[in-house]
Amino acid sequence: MNTLINYAIDKIKRKVDEGCVDGNVGTSERILSVVAGGLILSISVRQLLKNPITAISGVGLGGALVYRGITGKCTIKAAVDQLANEKDEVTVIEHRYFVK
């Protein structure tokens, strides 16, 4: 069991250390995501029988953070960056009303 955990940790370390060409998350963010996601995931798994609804949401959040940290890709960050870089053309139409 201990060797399986060590293998998983080593694999995560290698994935985080690799340069992510297609990703939009920096190295420090990736490391922080893996650590925070692992913490949330472990706490949620321990609470699974006591509070199942909150624990399931914690498992989902922790798993998403670990996935974000390992792959280096964040769809939410990509969508926000796309909206920030998007240049919309605005046409202003002026209406004048005359009151007597």
N, C-alpha and C positions, 0 to 999 in steps of 0.2 A: 504494500500500500504506500509506504514511504517513498519507494523508488518511482512509483507512478506520479506522485505529487512533484517530486524533484524533476522528473522528465517534463511535466507540464510547465513548471516554472521556467526551466531552461528553454523550452520552445517559445514561451512568451517573451523571454529576454531576447532571444535571437530575432524574433519578429519586430520587437520595438527598436532594437539596435539597427536593423536594416533601414536604409534610406527609402522613404516612401515617395516614389516619383509621381504617382497619380493622386496622392492624398492631399488634403487641404488642412491637416492638423499638424502642428509643429511637434518636435520631439518632446519638449517639456510638457506640452498638453497631453501627449500620448501617454507618457509615464504617469502623470497625475490621474488621467482617466482610468488606467489599469488599476492603480492603487485604490482610488476612491470606489470604483466599480467592484473590486474584490471585497472591499470592506462592507459595502452595502449588500452585496450578494451573500456574504457569510453571515451577517446579522439577520438577513431576511430568511435564510435557510433555517437558522436556529429558532426563529419565531414562527415557523410555518404551522405548527400544530396549535399554538396559543392564539394567534391572530391570523387566520389564513388569508383574509382579503388584503390586509395591508402587507403581509409577507409576499403575496404573489405580485403585487405592484412593485415591491422592493426588489424581487428577483428579476422582474422585467427591466427595471431601471439599472440595476447593477450589471446585468448581462449586456445591456445596450452600451453602457460605459466601457465595459471590458472589450466589447467588439470594436467600439470606436477607437480605443487605445491600441488595439492590436493591428487593425487594418489601416489606421491613419485616415480614414474617410468618414466625414460627418455630413450627412445629407442636409441637416438643418443649417449648418454653417455655410454650405454651398448655396442654399436657397437665399439666405440673408445676404451673402456676398453678391449674388446675382441681382437681387433687388436693389442693393446699394449702388451697383455699377450701371444699372439700367438707366438710360436717359430718355425720359418721356418728353415728347413735344407737347406743349400746352398751347392751345389756341384760346385767346381771350376775346370774347365777344362783348362789346359794351352796349348796354341798353340805356337809353335816356328817356326818362319820363318827364313830361312837362305838366306841372300842376298850375291851374289858374286860380 
